[in-house]
């Protein structure tokens, strides 16, 4: 079973509110003790169809889900055509299915066949039609291969789907039937967006979550989303004064946006006009001018010379038009970016006022500081879920304030987590900052919040450090890490490490030393490593070095990526 707190789970929790599941279909439900069925049981989903083809797994599935009234469980083999197929029962039960074992040898070198049976199969379109009155809009395909199954669906069934979770081959050389690129491309053509791809216990097997956003209408919110309305009514009523304060700002922003739209509207007809039509009047003028020049020339001019002159003139005209279009496009992009940046500032200001009205504390701006709001929310969710014994961060700022606040809330009113009782640590946040100015700024901001008592903000200048991968400049952090390791003693702690520094301009692969430093002192503990800015090429190179570090030392780890603003990489040991 996958980690039940994987990034996909968090996304599903949110998607349940945005696009509620009318009917959920799970192909490859297994014994019912896996991640997807357990999530559906925890969320108390009502309209669920579970499909499993392997005999023993289906028998266990009936027992596991016996308490769920209204769920439909079917023992079926799903294929790209309704026909008789060879079903392989394999030594790894989760891989039993239509694929022969040789197709999976690169994943499971020791995979063996326990039994082969001829079984009648149904198509995915037949499965989705089992309950016509309530078309399925959530689909999980946790078996190989997914693409042939999806291709059996007609347009109506495909357009009904909102959420699709697919088993994904993450290795470099998949079997021809298991390539993910074609599958993603076909779903993206239908309006789906890839949100998260995460690996499971096998590093080359994961799952991809695809979602199709639909326009939000009044009918889609009011009658069908009582949970959202219930959550929003209380806070919004309490924040009426903040809304009054921002009324003028909203009006100004709306007016500026309308003026901007009017300016774009003047340019769009010119850009939308076919290139041939835009060029026609100018070509006519050029041709007339050239004809006049040619008539004044000696009659000995050859036809080839005249044609070449025409071609040269038209080429120059085309180049000027291309330059004009590029300048116009650049101006439009710049204006759009400026407008969006201003909108973000206004929203952050609005949220800050809301928080001040509710709690008396304001939050620092996220844009311009090291982390983005989506990363902040991700980190807060993990802290709430795991109650970490220790948080270590490389690079201070907004994340320091969020960590300190979250930790202080966990100890508020004496309701601290069970694993904190009689714990040797007094400071549960260790933050390293090399820049004296930023260290001072963060220290002042931290002192004005209720979370200062939980944080140890350390000024750690960059020093030379090297190993067999090269030379680096990294935080002088070894002594504090050695001290906290000694304080933890022989127990096994759960530690969160956020790597958001030093800056990339420090040196190539500047953030690589974080893992060697932490694991040399705290490697016996359970560690979650989070890397921000994971979309950048330098950070991708850092991830490869970390993988090599762990594998050469026999450290078992699970990893995943999350589609946040700057990209996020998560590894757990």
N, C-alpha and C positions, 0 to 999 in steps of 0.2 A: 504494500500500500504506500502511496505517496505520502510525503510529509503533509499532514492535514492543515498546516499553517503556511503552505506554499503561496507565492504571489498569485497563482490562479485562484485560490480560495478567496483572497481579498477582493479580486476583481469580480468573482461570481456574487459575492455579497452585495457589491454595489450594483451589478447588472440586474440583480433580483428586484431592485427598486426601480431602475430605469426601464427595463423591459421584462416585466414579470412573466414567469413561465406559465403559459397556458397548458402545455403538455410537454413533458420531458421524456425523450426516448434515449435509452442507453444501450448501445450495441456492444456486446462483450462485457456484460455485467459481472461475470465471474461468480464468486461465492457470495457476493453481497457484502463482504467485509472490506472491500477496496474503498478507495478514496471517494469515488463519485457516488456510489449508493449510500455510503455513510453520510456524506454531505447532504444528500436529499432527505435522509431520515432526520438528521439534526434540524434541517430547515422546515420539516413537516410539510413537504410538497405533497399536493393532493393527487394530481393527475400524472402518473408515472408509468411508463412502459419499459420493462426490463427484458432484454433478449440475451440468451446465453445458449451456445450450441453444444458445449461439452457436458456429458452426462453427469459426472460426479459433481462438477461445479454447479450445475443447475439444481441438483438435489439439495446442495448446501444453501443455494440462493433462496429456495422456498422456505427453508427453516429460518434463515437470517431475517427475512422480510415478512414473516408470518403475521406480525402485528399490524401490518400496513393495509388497512381496508381500502379498496378502490384501486390499488396498484395492479397492473396487468403484468403477469410473468409468463413468458413464452419460451419454450425450448425450440429454437430455430437456428438454422445456419443461414446467414445472410451473404449473398453473393451478387455478382453483376448480372446473373441470369437465373431464372427459375428452372433448375435442372438438377440432376444428380451430380454430386461433387465428392471428391476424396477428402475426408476430414481426418487430420492428423492429431492424435493425442500424444503430446510430447512430454519429456521429463520435466520441463519448465511449464507448469500448467497454464501460466498466463499467456504463453505463446501458442497454445493449441489452436488449430484453425485450418484454413484452406492452404496456407503456404507450406511447401515441403521444408524439411529441416535444413536442407542445403542453402535455402534462401536466407537463413538466419545464422549461418555458421560464423560470420564475422562478429556477430553479437555474442553467440553462445557456442564456443568451440567444442564443448563436450555434450552438446544437445543430442538426445537420442529419441527414437520413436517408440512409444509404448503400444500404440494401436492405430490402425488405419481402417476407417469405415466409409462406405458409400452412404451419403446422407442427402436427402432432398433439401434443396435450398429455396429461399424466397428472396425477392429483391427488396432493397431499402424502401422503394415506393410502396410496396405491399405492407411493410411494417408501419410506415407513417400513416397508412390508411386504416389501421386497425380501429381507430376512433375518429371517424370523419367529422363528428360533431364538434370536436375540439382539436383543430389542426396543431401538430407539433411545431413549436417555435424554438425549443432548445433541443439540441442533438449532440450526443456524446458518442463518438466512434472510437472505442478503446481496443481496436484490433487492427491487424494488417489485412489487406491494404485498403485505405479509405477512398482514394480517388475513383476506382471503378464503381464503388457503391454509390457515391454521390452522382456519378454520371447517369445513373438509372432514373434520377428524379426528373419530373417534368418541371416546367417553368413555375407553375403555381406552387408546388411543394417547396422549391428553392426559395421563392420570394416570401414564403411564410416563415422561413427560419430567421431568427434574430441572433441566436448564440450557438456557435458550433465549437466543440472541443474535439481535437483529433490527436490520436497517438502519432508521435513524430520521431523519425530517425534522425539523430543528431550527429551520426558519424560521417566521415568524409566520403565513403564509397558505399552508398546504399544499393540494395538490389533495385533493378530497373522498375519494379512495381511499387517501390517504397519512396521514391524521390518526393521531397516536400515542395520543391520549387514550383512544379506544375500545379500542384494542389492549391498552394497559396495564390498563384496567379489567377486561377479560374475563380476562386472565391472573391478575390479582390475585384474582378470584373463585375461581380454581382453586387458590389457595394460593401463587402466585408472589409474590416480592418483588423490586422494582426495586433492584438494587445500584449500578449505575454507568451513566451516560449520558455519552458522550464524543464530541467532534467529530473529524473527520479533516482532510485537507488542504483540503477545501471546508468553510467555516465553518457551512454549513447542512445538511450531511450528516454523520451520526454513527452510532453504534451503541448500543443499550441491552442491558444484561445483566440477565436475569431468572433467579431461582433459587428453587426450592421446597425448603425445609428439611424433612427427614424425621426422625422420631424415631431416635435412635442406640440400637441394640441390641447385645448382645454378639456376635451373629452378624455384624453389619455391620462390626464392628471387628476381631475376632480373625482370621477366615480371609481376609478380603478386603483388609486394610490392613497388609501386612507392613512397608511403608515407614514408616508412622506408629509401629509398635511398635519397629522398629529404631532410629528416631530417639529414642524416649523411654526405652528400656531403660538406656542408659549413664548419662545425667544423673540419672535417678531413683534408680539404685542408689547413686550417689555422694552423694545428698542425704538419705539415711536419717536422719542426725542432725538435720537441719532438720525433717523430718517428725515426729520424736519431740518436738522442742521445741514444735511447734504442735498436738500432739495434744489438750492440754487446751483450747486456744482453739477447735478444731473442735467438741469436745463441748459447750462452752458455747454456741457459735453455734447448734448443732443443737437444743439444749434451748430456747433463746430462740425459735427459729423454730417449734418444735412448740407452745409456749405461745401464740405469736401465731396459728398456724393454728387452735388450739382456740377462741380468742376470736372469730375470724372465723366459725367454724362455728356459734357461738351466734347470730350476727346474720344469717347467710345465709337461714335459713328465713323470717325476717320479711320480708327484702327480696325473696325469691323468691315469696312469697305474692301472688296476684293482688290488685291494688289494690281491686277490688270487695269481696273477702273481708275485707281489712283494715279497710275502711270500714264494713262491714255492722253489727258490734256497736255501734260508736259512733253510727251513724245511727239504730239502733233506740232507743238511749237518748235521743238528741236528739228524735226523733219523739214518744216517750212524754211527754217533758217539755213539748213544745210542745202536745200534745193536752190535757194537764192545764191549761196556761195558757189555752188557747182555751176550754175548758169553763167556766172561771171568768169569762170575759169576757161582756159583754152579748151577747144573741142577735142584736143588730143588726150584729155584725161580719160583713163580707161574705166570701165565699169567696175572692175575689182577695187580700184582706189576709192571710188565713191562708196561702195559697200563697206569697205573697211573703216572709212570715216564715220559712217552711220553706226556701225557696231561699237566703235570706240566711244562715241558720244552717248549712246544708250547705256553702255557699261558704266560710264562716269555718273550718269543720272541714277542708275540703280544703286550704286555705292552710296551716293548722297542720301537717297531715300532710306537705305538700311541704317545709316548713321543716325538719321532723324528718328527712326522708329526705336532704336536702341536708347537714345537719349530720353524719349518719351516714356519708354518702359522703365528706365532707371528712375525717372522722376516719380512715376506712379508707385513703384516699389518703396522708394524712400518715404513718400508721403504716407503710405499704408503702414510702414513700420513705425513712423513717428506717432501716428494715430493709435496704433495698438499699444505702444509703450505708454502713452498717456493714459489709455484706458486701464492698463494694469496698475499704474500709480493710483488712479482714482479708486479702483476696487480695493487695493491694499489699504488706502486711507479709510475707506468705508468700513472694512473689516476691523481696522484698528480702533475706530470709534465705537463700533459694536462691542468689541471686547472690553473697552474701557467702561462703557455704560453698564455692562453685565458684571464685571469683576473688579473694576478700579485699576486694572493694569493694562498697559498698551503693549503691543508686540512690535519688535523691530521690523523694518522692511526686509523682505526676502530678496527681491531683485537688487543686485549690487552687492549682496553678501554671498558667502560661499554656497549655500544650498537653496534649492527652489522649494516652493510650497508642497509640491507632490512628494518630494523626498522627505520633507519634514513630517508629512502625514504618514508615510510609510514607516519611518523610524518610530513615531509615537505608537503606532499599532503594534509593532514588534515589542516595544517596551511593555506595553499593557499586557500582551499575550504571555511573554516569557519571564517577566520580573527578573531581569538580569542581576546577578550579584555585582557585576562591575561593567562599566562602560568606559572604553578608551577611545579618544578621538585625536587624530592628527590634523591640526588646523582648527582654530577656535572661531567663534562668531555666533550666528543665529542658532546653529545646532547646539552650542553650549547652553544657551538660554533655554532652548526647548528641552534638552536632556535634564537640566537642573530642575525645571518646573515639573516635568513628568515624574522625576524621582521624589520630589517633595510631596506631590499629590498622592503617591503610593504610601507614604508614611503618615499622611494626614489622619487625624482622629484615631491614631493608634492602629489603623488597619493595614499594617505593613504585611507584605507577602510572607508566607510560612517559612520560605527558605532564608529569610533575613533574620529570623530570631536567633539570638546568640551568635551572630555572625562576627568574625574578627575585623571586618572593614568598617571604618567610620565614614570615610569618603567613598561614595560609590561611582563618582565620575572623575576620570583623570584626563585632562585636556592639555595637549602640547601645542604651544604657539611660539614660533621663532621670531616674529616681528614684534619689537618692543611696543610700537604704537598700537597695533592691533591687540596685543596682550593687555595694554592699559585700557583701551576702549571696552573690550569684553569684560575686564575686571570691574569697571565702573558700572556697566549695564547689569552685570550679574549681581552686584551689591544692592541694586534697587529692586530685586525680585525676592520672592520667598524661597527660592531654591538654592541660595548661595551656600547654605550649610552642607549641602550634599556634594559640592564640586571642589576639586583640587586643580586650579588653573596654573599650569607650570610654564614659565618662560624657558624655552629650550632652544637656544641658538643652533643653527645648522653647523654640523661638523663633518669632516671627511670620514667616509666609511666605505669599505669594499669587501667583496667576496669573489667567488670564482666567475661571477657574471659581469663584473666590472667595478668601476669606482663611482661613488655617489656623494651627494651632500644631503644629509638627513638630520632630523632632530636629535639633540643630545638627550636621549631618553633611556639609556640602558640602566642607570642607577635607580630611577623611580620604578621601572619595571621589575628590577631585581628585588626592590624593597616590597612591592606589593605581592610578588610571588612568595617571598618569605612569610608575609603576613597571612596569606591564604593557607599555608601549611600543606598538609597531605590531602585535604578535601578536594572535591571536584566541583569547581564553580562554573557557572554559565556566564560567558563574557561576550559583549558586543563591541566590535572594533569598527569605527568609521574612519575611512582613509580619504581625507579631503585636502591633503597637503603633503609636502610643500608645493608651491606653484610649479607648473610645468616648465617655466623658463629656468628653473634652478639648474636642471641638467636633464639629459635624456633618461626616460623611465624613472622619473624622480620619486615616484611613490612605491616603487618595488621594495625598498628596505623595510617597510612597515611590517610585512609578514615575517621575514627572518628575525626581526627584533622581538616581536611579540611571541613567536613560537619558540624561540630559544629560551625564553623565561617562563612562558605560560602554556607550553604545548600540551601538557597533560590534561588541561581543562577543555570543556566544550566551548568552542569559539565560533561566532558568526562574524564574518568579515564582509563589510559593505563598502564598495568602491563607487564614488560619485564620478560623473563625467565619463562614464564607461563607453560612450560613443566615439570618443577621440582616439585617434590612431595610437598615441603614446600610451594611453591607458589599456588598450587592447594588447599592446606588447607587454605591459606590466602583468596582465592576467596570465599570459602564456608563461612568463617567468615564475609566477606563483604556482601554476599547475606543475611545472617541472620541479620546483622546490618541494611540494608536497609528495609527489610521486617518488622522487628519489629517496625520500625519508620514510616511505610507507605510510603516509598519513591518508586515511580515507576521508573523502570529502564529497559533498553534494553541492552543485552549483546551479544557478539560474540567472537569467537576465530579465529585467523589468523595463517596459517601454515608458520611462518617465521623460521629462523635458530634456535632460542631459544624458539620459541612459544610466542604468544602475546594474551593477554586478553584485550577486550575493553568493557567498560560499560558506558552507557550514561543515564543521568537523565533529 
